Amino acid sequence: MNASQNVAPAVQEYLANVKAKVAEITDSNGQPTKIPNYDELLKAAGKLDSVEDPVRFMNIIHSLLGRAGNVGSDTITFNKDKKPEYSLTFPADHHMHGDMGNEWYWIGCHLDVTDENGNAGKLSILDTMQKIRSMGKSTQTKNNWTDEQVSVCCNIATVTVKMDNGETNYYRRNPNEQWPLKGGTSSFSSPGEPFSFNVGKDSFTGSTNVLPLTLKVDDGDNMKIDITLTHNSKLDVETAFFRQGSPIDFGNGGTGITPLPTPGIYYSWPQVLVSGTVSVGGHTYTINSGTGWIDHQLMMTSVLDADGNPDPKLFAHTSKNYPLNGWVWQYFNLENGHSFTGAGFIEGSIPSDNTVPMVYGYYLSPNKQKAWDAVFIMGDLILKDYQNFPSICSYPNSSPVSIPIKRGYSGLKSDFNKPLLEHPISGQATPWYKNGSFNNPDQSLCTEFPADFVSATPEHHPNGVGYLESVGFEKTDEYRSYALGVLKGLVLEEEGK
């Protein structure tokens, strides 16, 4: 455990820098843009050395900064033609980018298992290890702190067990949130070293090319995970991932770079093989076989709009006319070794017909070069079977959050790039269990459901397994009210756990 240091003056200085940067953006009347609730954020930052849970405070402050939350950190820039001025270099870019903003590794697994008594069943694992930066580089340098020290990190893990006898259970890891400046323990490797990312007792460790990647989660008797993910025989370790991000016109896959206003890096390893053991609920499960998916995302936000101009609508999502600000995402590993993934966005409200355009996606198939052919796809996501989930921010007056737990897919296809997907994808996705919810470190509600995909066109695309992600279904004003209540001390600590 590191010794706790005084951080309040530094974070307050950083907030003042963000305020000044945001004020450079003016509206049509020449008025400077203001950070909503800035005074409350500044006052809360002043409590970081005395409050019981400074990590929670820092995560909430960062969240309420919205798209200004990465001001002062290094970022990916673009030229006047909207082309990135950053070249991905592997294996160096497999590592965490400590001088840049929000970043994470994400793992989903679907496994055939046997418990210690010989009972057979299935088990799924969701694990995401994340970092944010608590301040910009100028404030960091002034205080002589390292990237690891200023990073606020967490590891989130859930396990769903679905036995052949019909018994199904869902388990969450207890919160594991670490800030070295406030006594926490976290670290990440540098280019040239074997890959690692450690948060408290949990860790990702691998080679310079990441794979084989070992995940260890140690939450005592509640949860222990010790698994290894590796590439399958159809792929080479150096080419077992594909680049997502902006699609390459008439090319294979994406650039690996995401555009403004969320500049970053995004790529994934589909169809990885999984081995090891998992202990939850008083049982230990041995993995007999299974597949997984790994994401690496450096998903920053920017005060610039999609055209690279200062955005006067920077905080539009805080308006009561903008009640939702989120997305639905999914991946599926199919039985023939192919995969697909995609996302749709919930901006303002859910469409009345519950159909959300999947404006972004890729279909993957292994090629003769032992790499992935990646075809950009789009289509319709149909949100189904809304269920209510309790939300921390429902205290004291708001309603539970309604989230669709099933999805339909209609006509996912490629239209504008080559190679084309020969046959459109349609089908249904049904979760393994009724619950997949947890709270992010900023206390917002997220759901990740392991799910079965049943193809409507099995003659072209087989069935598969994957995860259904839903983020941002809480009303933005209710979340903001709750978050400010925590910072002001109006929400009791036990109600925020």
Secondary structure, 3 states (H helix, E strand, C coil): CCCECCCHHHHHHHHHHHHHHHHCCECCCCCECCCCCHHHHHHHHCCCCCCCCHHHHHHHHHHHCHHHCCCCCCCCCECCCCCECCCCCCCHHHCCCCCCCCEEEEEEEEEEEEECCCCEEEEEEEEEEEEEECCCHHHHHHCCCCHHHHEEEEEEEEEEEEECCCCEEEEECCCEEECCCECCCEEECCCCCCCEEEECCEEEEEECCEEEEEEEEECCCCEEEEEEEECCCCCCHHHCCEECCCECCCCCCECCEECCCCCEEEEEEEEEEEEEEEEECCEEEEEEEEEEEEEEEEECCCCECCCCCECCCCCHHHCCCCCEEEEEEEEEEECCCCEEEEEEEEEECCCCCCEEEECEEEEEEECCCCCEEEEECEEEEEEEEEEEECCHHHCCCCCCEEEEEEEEEEEEECCCCCCCCCCCEEEEEEECCCCCEEECCCCCEEEEEEEEEEECCCCCCCCEEEEEEEECCCCHHHHHHHHHHHHHCCCCHHHHC
